Amino acid sequence: MVTIKQVSELAGVSSATVSRVINNTDTVKEKTRQQVLDAMEKLGYRHNVIAASLASNKTHTVGYVVPELHGSFFGAMMAGSEKVLRQANKHMFVVTGHSDEALEKKEIEALLSRRCDALILHVEAVSDEYLIDLASQDVPIVVVNRYIEAIGEKCISLDNVLGAYLATKHLIDLGHTQIAYAAGALFKADGFNRLLGHKKALEEANFYFDEESVAEGNFQAFSGEKCVDELFRRNVSFSAIACANDEMASGAINSLRKHGKRVPEDISVIGFDNVDFASYLTPKLTTVNYPVREIGAMASRWILNQAYGDGKLTMEHILSPKLIIRGTTRKFE
């Protein structure tokens, strides 16, 4: 097996310089770096990550649990995280929990058994108590899209109640009085809280909340279509519909057109999240901005500081949403 010492001798540099090149630090001159890389290639040197991690007690790997890999939301969040970690020469190990308590626990334990230095967790089924206990252990964690007061300094999320309130209030301000709602999975905190925000806006306007005007989906586009189909099956009368996320809104628009309704001329539609495709729909989707890419980046910066820095970095724990008005909503006439 080729050693660092052999590489250093061929390159004419110290072993410490070879280590700095391997770890991709900025303190090595480019000419020297190339000498080391040429020597490594000539000798067929391959860095032994396992041996290095045993020596340093760090694997330079961050574990990442998400509910699923489907959809624009999680892709954007992980992209924000990955960019920050890559710039810091750390690796991201991604697993999925599928909103199942047993599976989420199994995947978290798998990441810990692989000696990940820290964990970024977007989990929906494990209890607050489980996460509180996990947070008390040695491995730094950050919980994304969920706020637990007891470990609030380790959480980062959006004010989902406020976001949904802004969405429905926008429809009310446009003069709509019959507003349907396509809910996300209500066993999930964001689904439940977004419905709460919708109800809050109706209550503030002294509108009656009718359970029949709510259909529950699962945050995916096809479920938004099914929600609108269900509302028509129930003969619910509505001039606007608020959707739990942009994917469901796109499905809702598809169903409305299938039923001969124009958007927004006949029915206004508003989404939530402001994912990339929202501005490419026709018409462009009115929505609520969830800075998911920025949240992913923020989570990684905090984790880097906790696992590899001085642990003094602070972050904003509950972010405020913002209404983005585009072309799928209009004044009720």
Summary of the structure (lengths in Angstrom):
residues: 333
radius of gyration: 24.6
end to end distance: 78.0
largest distance: 81.1
contacts: 1137
relative contact order: 0.12
helix: 49%
strand: 15%
